[in-house]
Amino acid sequence: MSAVEPEPRAPAEDAPNLTMKYMNRFSCIGPACEDTCCAGWRIDVDKAHYERLLMTSKFSAKPLAARMRAAIRVVPPKNKRERERYTLKLHDNGDCVFLDEIGLCEVHKNYGISTLWDVCAFYPRKLKWIGTTLELSATGSCPEVARQLLCHEDGAELEAIDLSRLERHVMQDGLDPRDTRPFFHAYLMLREFMMELFGDATVTLEQKYFLMTWFSKRTNDVLKKHKATGDLGVVEREMALLRSPAVRAEILKRFEQLATPAALVIWIIRAIVRNGRTGTHQDKMRSNWAIMVDEVIGTYSKLASILPEPGADEAAHDASEAKQSPVIEATTAEVWFDYCRRRARLHAVPIAAKAMERYFRNYTIHTWFHKFPTEEEDILHYALRTLVQHAAIRFLIVSHPKMIAALNAYDASAKDAAADAALVVELDKVAVIAFQKIARHTEHGVLLKYFNKMLKGRDMFSLAGAVYLIRF
């Protein structure tokens, strides 16, 4: 049976279009944002807006006109099958050449959003089609998106799109439910099941993660990206089993039997460090990431001593490290103990534990809605990708100096309703920092690829490895 090749479809006015509540609340806060989307990554310019910019420059003041014409790099095609491409030039520090001194875009400011190319006009939004349905979501690499998603109990609830809020429709992805390949054909059923699972208040977040991975392991032979045929009855049966409270209880007994090795904390820290603290990147995305990582590492007294220095040769560091295993093992055990102590301290405060549950629940539901699992090679890769990302986020939240300061202030307070509210405010701030920076760094870096390589190299790309990450 052959697969149907998906084709984009024009938005239909009467289509049952979907988004989440955080998305209808979102709007760009411009210079008030704690980060900028106008620095640190390559920006592609579509041909129509490149030509519009050139036309607009003819009617602009000479200094601005000259900058506009010089701002776009024309990339010639490498062969006859390629087309000419256009990318935005950046300053040496990674800033967009159109970013002014207070953080506003000069093109947007002077000529309006209609002159902006699609990437800048539509970011951080993602508009995709599933059959005739439009779905709107956004990337957590935008701080305001992260704030609206994480800091509201109902942030990940589905609702209709307010299409009037969109200046334009930029179709970025799509999936045709008629596609007969099992992984693609099962997408809507799969997503509904996972969103139902993570919205279930009768099981803990850790148990939800385990059930997600258990399901992924059991259906992985069918739910593979490149598999043309397969029995979706297997997938449906596994869903039916996991919807049974009695079956869930039996499966979760196995979850309780495994403990996380202390070494995992160092593996995760090294993955974070290797991809942003090398000292060789000067752009803002990398430098802001490195600042946060160094702040977090600095809260552990001996951790820096067993990590590569910024700019160090990591291969040479790894070779010398092998000769110091007793010291490294002792330091690892100490860091692991300290991390576990901090995590327990945070979760011992009911209002903080509830907030942490909300962040990861909303973000996981959003991930299943926003990112097609078919972007990975199979369902197990998608599940483990989620777990490694969330393990890194937990480490950054629990270890962040602002989190430590907030808990110290809470311990010194009357621990009343006002103190609870103040703690959640600070916890929200740290969560937004951690989720946003991980999202930005994973979307435009190799952090998750390194994590997957790390897991496979240690024979942890498995259900047991997943449990280690869940319990981290």
Helices and strands as residue ranges (DSSP letters): E 18-20, H 21-25, G 30-32, H 47-57, H 62-70, E 72-75, E 85-88, H 106-111, G 113-115, H 118-122, E 125-130, E 133-138, H 143-150, E 158-160, G 163-165, E 171-175, H 182-185, H 187-198, H 205-219, H 232-242, H 245-255, H 263-274, H 284-297, G 303-306, H 314-321, G 322-324, H 325-347, H 350-370, G 373-375, H 379-399, H 401-411, H 417-443, H 447-457, H 463-471
